[in-house]
Amino acid sequence: MDDTDINDERPSRKHPYRLPRWAYRERDVPMLVTIRTHNGLPFLLRRGIPDRLLVAMTLSAEAHGCAIIAHTVMPQHLHFIACVSERDGDLVSFVERFKRQTARELHEMGVPTPVWQRSFHDKTAFNDDALATMVEYVLTNASMSGLCRTPEDWPWAKQYGYPWTDAPWDVDTGCGDSASQ
């Protein structure tokens, strides 16, 4: 454990099952994050919104020392797998900045506020098999939901690979972009 404040160890009152804050600062520990729209409103695929979300995700991740492994944008939610990739990285700060920035931008595009549910869901990948399962889930989410015929048909899903190595993602899910393509 690092030198965090004792209060930092208590679960969030907003999300009582949240991990201790230090867990979101551990380097190279991939987490699947799901962020849902407020009241499940299906506006995330409106013209221009997916692109704005992906730009904001990239900038927020970089600003908070995180790397994106894979992502997908769905009508009512988005999934991404990310990990802390730098010494002072913080996954919670990344998600908070992303939600704050995109809420402002989407409101300017006519989306009613609040834009997002209050918290987010996360799941840690403790080994390579769990990570491979998560990546496959993220990349096939749209086709499994009937939004497209095959995973390759979904323009808002992508895999990037491991941020801690130059090697591309090596699980053949048959979908998404890859660093090796």
Buried (B, 14 or more C-beta within 10 A) or exposed (E): EEEEEEEEEEEEEEEEEBBBBBBBBBBEBBBBBBBBBBEEEEBBBEEEBBEBBBEBBBBBBBBBBBBBBBBBBBBBBBBBBBBBBEEEBBBBBBBBBBBBBBBEBBEEEEBEEEBBBEBBBBBBBEEEEBBBBBBBBBBBBBBEEEBBEEBBEBEBBBBBBBBEEEEEBEBEBEBBBBEEE
